[in-house]
Amino acid sequence: MILAIASGKGGTGKTTVALNLAKAVESSVQLMDCDVEEPNCHLFLKALRLADEPVFLPIPRVNESLCNACGLCSRLCQYHAIACLQEKALVFPELCHGCGGCSLVCPRQAIQEIDKRMGVIETFQAGNIMLVHGRLDVGVAMASPLIREVKKRLQKNMFAILDAPPGTSCPVSATLRDSDYVALVAEPTPFGLHDLILTVNMLRELNLPFGVIVNRIGMGDNRVHEFCREKGISLLMDIPDDRRIAEAYSRGSIVIDVLPEYRNLFLQLLDKIQERLSETRGESHANL
């Protein structure tokens, strides 16, 4: 199963949930930190670094002596990474997604691809947890290609937890695609509800099954719960506004290591997610 942990904004406790779920599972588990602009799961795990792999994106380079500015490459590129003027083609590397289509359609073979480094993928081992994260190089504009490279390291037949970037932008959708289930972490506040609604709309567009975890219960109101009940969204877990959790996080500790009474709460969360996923799959088969 591939379980993604997401949120409409940063600071809701998404990484806390991902780490504690991974630590609660006693069998082998992959933890994929897909927040490549600021990965932080490794800060909480006493992990052995296994490998560093630089990642490159193929960027087009135009041979002006061969190019006749026919415009086929420009018309193909949906990201406007290459533009044809009257006499030559201009490349904008920051916009390129590395699909290679421009070089394939060029009738004069005037376009070649060169590798541009975009970041690095680092792999760690901490007990039963294999942690994989991407780290985007400074100045690189797009995170999605690196996230896709991180996800290529997913191992089949191993439970995987994806810690997604916050928000609803392209890096988030790149992380969530192909997940079996998404757990959304929200705060019980008006701002938390606003961002949750945005994320729910995105997941419905992606047609992914999901439920909601409400963190810091007691600090706000019950608007998030009312919204979920009204829309028929599964409420997976309530996490209390416990100062001890914040203290553990600030020290770089995993909650269930410091507060073992929370271990069963996260194991129950995993059971509920598996139950919801089974129900969703059953409904899908019934509709065939």
N, C-alpha and C positions, 0 to 999 in steps of 0.2 A: 504494500500500500504506500502511496505517495501522499503525505499529508502536508499541506501548506498552512503556515501561520501568517496571517496578514492583518493589517489595520489601516484605517483611513488616515491616520496621522502618526507621527513619531511620539514615543514616550508613553504609549498605552500599556506596555508590558508584554509586547509581542515576543521579544527575545527571551524574556523571563519564562514565558510559557513554553517556547521551543526547547530551551535548555533543560527545564525540569521534566518535560515529557521524555526527552532523550535519556536523561539520567534515571528516570523511573523505570524505563524498559530494561529488563535484565538480559535480553538477548541482543545480538548484534544489531546496530542501528546506524544509519547514515544521517548526519546532520549537515545540511547544505546551507551555508550562510550566503544568501543571494543579494544581500545589501552590499554590493561590491564597491560602492563609494565610501562606505564606512563599516566594514565588517568588525564585529565585536564579540562573537561567540567564543573565540579563542582566548579572550581575556578571563573567562570563567572556568576554563578547563586546564588542568595540568597535563598538557598533551605533548606527545613526542612528534616533532616535525618529520614527516616522511618524504615529502617531495615538494619542489618548487618548479612550476612549468610556465615559462613565458608564453603569452598568447599574442598572436599576430592577426591582423585583419588585412586581407588583400585589397589594395587601393589601386585604381586605374592610373596609368601613366600614358599620355598621348604622345605618339611620335608625330610631330608636326609636319615632317617631310612626307608622310604618308596620308595624313588626314586631309580630307577635302570638305570638312564641315557639313556632311550630308544631314546630320541631325538625328539619325536613327538611335544613337546612344542616349541622347537627351530626351527623346520622346519615350524611350523605354523606362528610364529611371524615375520611379515614383517619389524619390526623395530629393530630386533636384540636385544631386551631387555632381552632375556634369551638365554643362550648358554649351551649346554651339552658337558662336557668333558668325559673322559673315565669312571669316577666313580660318577660324580655328576653334577647338573645343577647350573649355576651361574646366578644371576639376576642383571640386571643393571637398577635400578629404574629410573634414569634420562631419559632413552629411552622409558620407558613404556607409552603407551597411554591408559591403563586401559580398554582394550576391554574384558578381562576375558576369551579369547579363550584358553589360555594355561591351565587353570584349568579345562576347559570342555573336552579337548582332553586327559588329563592325565589318562592313564588306571589304575593307582594304587592310584588315588586320593591323590597324594603326594603334590599337589599345593593348597594352600589356599590363599585368598586375604585379605590384611590388608589395612586399610585406611591411606593414607598419605596426609596431608594437603598441598594444593597447592596455596590457596589464599582465598580471601573473595569477596563476591558480596554485594555492598552497593546500597541502593535505596533511592532516594530523591524526594521531591515534591517541585516544584517552580511554583506557579500559575497553569497554564494549562499544564505545562511540568512535566512529570514523567521521572526522570533521573535514569538510571541503569548503573552502571559500575562495572567492575571487577578490583581487585588489586592483582597482582601476588606477592606471598611471595618472599622475598629475597632468592636467591640461587636456585629457581625453574627454570628449563631449558626450559620447553615448555609452550607456551601461549595458543595454540589452544584448549586444553581441557577446560580451564577456559572461553575462548571466547564462546565455545559451551554452557556452563552453563549460561552465560549471555543471550544468544539468546533464551534459554528456557523460559526466563521471558517475551518474547514478548507476548503481549495480542492481541488476534484476534479482528478484527473490530475496531482497533485503528491505526491511521497513525503512522508509526515508522520511525525514522531516525537513521541509524547506522553510527557512526563515526569510520571508519576503521583505523587500524594501517597503517603507511606509508610503501611503498615498494610493493614487489610482492611475499613475502615469504608465508609459510604455514599459519601464523596467518591472513594474508590478505585474502587468499582464504577461510579460515574457516569463516571469517566475511561475505564475499560477497555471499557465496552460499545461494540459496533460496531467494535472493533479487529480487524484481520486476524490479528495475532499479538502475543503478549505475551512479553517477555523478563524473567525474574525474576532479580534480582541478590541473591545470598546470600553470607554469610560462612561459612567452614568451621569453625564453632564449634558447641557444643551449643545456644546461644541462637539462632544463625543457622538451624540446622536446625528448631528449634521454630517460628520465625516463617515459615520456608519452607513447612512443612507446612500451616499455617493458610492461606497464600496459595494453595497448590496446591488445597486443598479449595474455596476460593472460586472459582477459575478453572474447576474442574470443574463447579461449580453453574452458572456462566455459560456453560459449553460453549464455551470459547475455547481455541484451540491455543496452546501455550506451551512454552518451554524455559528452561533455567537457566544463568546466568552465575555462576561462582564467583570472587569477588574476594578479594584478599589471600591467595593460595595460599602456604602456608608458615607462616602464623601460628597455625594450628589443627590440625585432624585431617581425616580423610577421610570423616566421617559423612555429609556432604551428598552426596558422590559415590556412596557406597554406597546411600543412599536413592534417588537418581535411577536408578541401575542396577536396583535392586529393583523400582521402580515403573514402569520403562520410560519415564522422562522424559528428553528430549534434553538432553545437556550441550553447551551452545553454545560456551563459551569459559572458559578459566582465565586470570585476571589475577594475576600474581605480586605478592607483598608487597614492592613496590619502593619504597624510601624516596624516590626521585626523583619518583615520582608524587605522593606526599603533599606534597612540597616545591612542586611545580608548582601543585597545587590550593590550597595555603595562600597562594600569591602571586597567585591569581586567573588562572592560565594554563591553557590547554588542553593536555593531555598530549601529543598528537601534534604540537603546534607546538614544544614543548620537547624532546621525545623522538621524533623522526620514525621511529625503528625500530618504534614501536607502531602506525603507520598501517596497515601490512599486516594486523596482528592484528585491527583493527576492520573492515577491508574483508573479511577472511575471515569475520568474524562476520556481516556483512550477507549474504554469499553463502550461509552456512549457514542463516540464517533464511529466505532466499528458497527454498532447497532444501527445508527442512522444511515451509514453507507450501505448496509445490507438491505435496509428498507428501500432506499433509493434505487438500488439495482433491481430489487424485486418489482418495483413499480415500473421500471423501464422494460423489463421482460413482459410484464402484464400488458403493456401498451403495444407490443409488437404484433 
